[in-house]
Amino acid sequence: LQDFDRALELNPNCTQAISSRGKTYQLMGHYDQALKEFKRAIEFKPQDTWLIVCRGEIYQLIGNYSKALNDFNHALS
């Protein structure tokens, strides 16, 4: 996480660092923080299918199946 934090200090809009930090939080089980990161990354790249799927995975993990399904359907379209 410290490496991603440093990268974001240098470039606050780096979606790769934001999404990598989100994946790290997801693996740590910090789903609220992971969701924040993916929402932020999607603000910069709203049509990035991978980011939308990742956010859908987080919604699924926290039991918000309707939002997960919306993200997965959006990614498919």
N, C-alpha and C positions, 0 to 999 in steps of 0.2 A: 504493500500500500504506500509506503514511503516513496518508492520510485515513481508511482503514478502521481502522487501529490506533488513531487518535484517537477515532473513533466508538465503538470497543469499550472504550476507557478510560472513556467516559461511560456506556456501557450494554453490559456484558460479554455480555449475552444477546441482543443484536440479531442475529437470524438473517440479515437482509439484509446487514449488514456482514460477517458471517462468510462467507456464501456468495459475496459479491462478492470478498472476499479470496481465496477458493478459486478462483474463475474467473480471477482475475488470476494466481495461481500456475500454474494450468493453462496459460494463454496463454504464460507465461514458460518452460514446460516443466519446472516444479518439481512433478512429479506427487505425490511423497510428501507434500509440504506441502499441496498441493491436497486430497489425500485426507483428511488430518487435519482440514482446515477443513470439508469436507462431512460427515464423520462427526460432528463437533461440532455442526454446524447441525441434523443429523438427530436428535441427542439432544434438542434443543429442540422440533422439529417432526417427529416420526416418521412422520406420514402425509402429509407434503408431497411430492407426486409429483415436482415439479421438482427438489428436492434429491436424491431417490433416483435420478432419471435422470442428474443431474450426477455423482453418485458412480459410477454405472455407466459413464459415459463415461471416468472416470479409470481404473477397473478395466480397461476395454477398452484404453486407451492403454498401460497397463503390462503388458498381456498376460495378465491374470487374467480369462480369458473366462468361467469358470464363475461368478465373483462378479458380473461384468458382466451376464450373462444372468439371474442371480437378481434383481438390481436392476431390470432392464428388465421382467421378468415381474411383479415386485412392483408396479411402477409401473402396469402395465396392469390389475392386479386391483384 
